[in-house]
């Protein structure tokens, strides 16, 4: 999974770099300052990590010509590298499960950082290249996994199922009928506090002044105060290092224009 994400990131970076070169070579850049974005930005996005996936929100507040202060919130599902979804070979049409999984693990990140433009978007249709760094608080969320486990009865070749967490008494996939409902164990959720740091390179390529389309790739390092018990039969991690690629979309916010519109609405009411 990590290798696939890295390859996708390199392909996208290469394709955007080629497009930047073509844009400048064709003389499409307007150097007049009237179209350069000085304003705030608000975006949402979806993210593919080498150890999962997620989505998030970001607000970027202009500090000066090149820099913006960012505030962000992300929510991600985190996989253990040993996870492999399978079915009971005797019941292949039932719900699949990850043999040996103890908990689903999710993270909620709240942080702040800086966005700096390396190449400004001087004309609609060109590309802005930015470098981004952020850090903040991570709230890990552990939710127990339950299985519908097969047990023998007094009648030969007859089985019944009961719901339980994974234990070492479950020796193979044949012992599990299927995974239980996702909502089973929702009342046993455990919070695990931690922190993260993230660095990324982003490419904003929208052809409209007030709309944002961004491709972003980078690295995320996240740590928690204890090891995260995702799997029962293998080593679990306390620190997670992943590469990611994301697509973000949103809009530009002009505080001056917002103030004018508020005043116009106020005048209309009066």
N, C-alpha and C positions, 0 to 999 in steps of 0.2 A: 504493500500500500504506500509506504514511504517513497519507494523508488518511482512509482507511478506519479505521485504528486510532484516529485522533483522534476521528472521529465516534462510534465504538463507546464510547470512553472517556467522551465527553460524555453520551451516552445513558444509560450506566450510572450516572454520577455524578448525573444528574438524577433517575433513577428511585429511587436510594437516598435522595437528599435528600427526595423526596416521601414515601417510606416512613417516614423519620425524623420528618417533620412529622406524619404521621398517627398514629404511635405515641404521640407526646407529646400530641397533641390528644385522643386517646381515653383518656388518663389511665392508661396501662398500665405506667408506670414505677414500680418499687418502689424507694423511696429508702433502704430498710434496707440497712445495710452488709454483711449476711450473705451476699448473693449477688454482690457485686462481685468481679471476678477480681483477686486479688492474686498469682496464681501464675505459674509459668513456662509458656512455650508452645513447642511443636514442630510445624512445618508443612512440608509439601512442596507444590509447585505447578507449574503449567504456565503458560507466558508467551508471548504473541504480541507481537512487536516490529514496528516499522515497517520493519525490515530483516532480519527472520528470526523464529525462534521458539526456545524452549528450555524447560528445567525446572530446578527448584532445591529446596534445603533451607534451612530457617532455624530457629535456636534463639533464643528470646527469654528472657533472664534478668531477673527483676524487680529493679529498684533501689529504687523507692519506689512510692507510690500511682499516679503517672501515667507513670513512665518505666521502660523496659526496655532493657537492653543486648542488641543482637542480633549473632549470628554467622551468616554465610550462605555458601552455595556454590551457584553457578549454572553450567549448561552450556548454551551456545547455538550455533546455526548462524547465521552472518551472511551475508547476500546483498549483492551489489553492486547498486546501483540500475539498472544497465543489463542485468542478467540477464533473458533471455527464453528459455524452453524451447521448442524446436521439433523437428521430425522432418525427415529427408531427404524432400523431396517425392516422390521416386521409390520410397521405402520407408516409407510412412506408418505401417506397423504395427510397425516396429522401435522399439528403445528411444530415447526422446527425449534431447536434449542441449542444452547452452547453447553456442551458437557463440561461439568466442573465449575460453572460460573456461580459465584456466590452473590454478587451485587452488580446492579447497573450503576454506572458512575456518570454524573453530570457536573458541570461547573458553571457557575455564574460569576462573571468577571465585571468589576467596576473599576475604571481607571482613568488616568489623565496622561497627557503627553504633549509632544510638539510635532507639528507637520511643517516641513520646510521644502519649498519649491527649488528644485535644481534647474529646471527649464520651465519658464512661465508659458502659459497659454496666451499667446499674443493675438490670436485670431480664432474666431469660431471655426471649427474644423481641424485645428491643429491639436497638439497633444501636450498636456502639462505632465511633467515628471516630478514626483515628490518623494522624499524620504520621510518615514514616520517612525517615531519611537514612543512607547508608552509603558506605563507600569501601574500596578494597583493591587487591589484586594481580590482574592479568589475565594468563593464559597463552594467547596465541594459538597455534592449531594449523593449519598449512598442509599440506594433502594434495594432491599433484598430480592433475590430471584427465587421463585418457587417452581417446583416441578410436580407433575402428576406422575407418581411413582407406582409401578406395577408390583403387586404382592400376590403370592399364591393363596388359594383357598383350600378348604377341605376336599373339594371336588377336583379330581385330576384334570389337568389342562384347562383349568378355569382360573381367571385372574380378576382382581379388583384393583382399583386405583385409590390412592389417597394423596393429599397435597402436603408437600414438605420442602424444606430447603435441602440443598445438596449436602450429603455427608459422605464419609469414606466408605460407608456400607453400600453405596451405589457403585457397582464395580464396572459397569459398561453401559453403552447406549441402549442395550436391550432392557435394562432395568427401568427406563424412563418411557412413559407412554407419550408425553408431549410436555411442552412448557405450559405453565399455568397462566392465568390472566395477568396482564401487566399490572392491574390495580391490586392484586394480591400482595400484601406487604407494604402498601402505600402509607399505612399508619406507623410503620417502623423506620421511616426515613431518618437518616443520621447526618447532621451537618459536619463538615470537616473544613475548618478555615485554612487559608493559605495565601499565597501571593504569586504574581506573574510579572514577566517582563517580555515585551514584544518589539520586534523591529521589522520594518516592511518597506518595500518600494512600490509605489503606485503610479498608474498611468490613467489620467483623466482624458477621455477622447470624445466627449459629447459634441454634437454639431449644433446645439442650442445654447444660448447664453445662460439661461436660468435652470437648465436641467443638467444633472451630473450622471455620467456613466463611467465607472472606475473599475479597472482590473488591478488587483493588489496581490503581492506575494511576499512571503517573509518567513520568519522563524519565531516560535513561541517557546519560552521556558517557564514552567509552572511547578511550584513546590507546595507541599502540605506538611502539617506538623507530624504526621505519621504515615506509614505505608498504607496504601489504599487497597483493601482486600477485594479485588475484582474476581480473581480466580482462586480455587481451592487447592489445586494440585501443582502449582508452579510458583515461582518467585513473583511477588508484587512490588510495585514501585512507589516511592515517595515523591520522586521528581519526574517530570514528564518533559521531554524535548521533542518538538514536532515542527515540521515545515507545513506551510499552508498556502492556499491560493483562494482568493475570494472575488466575487463580483459584487460591487456596491452600486446603488442607484439612489438618487435623491435630487435636491434642488439647492440653488443658491438663494441666500436670504440677504436682502439689502436692508439694514436697520434704518437707513435714512428714508427709504421708500415706505417701509412699514409705519414710520412716524408720520409721514405725510398722509397716508391712508387713514390712520387713526384720527388725525386732526380733521380730515374731510368728513368722516363719519360723525364726529362730534359736532362739527358745524352744521351738518345736515339735520341732526336731531334738534339742535337749538333753533 
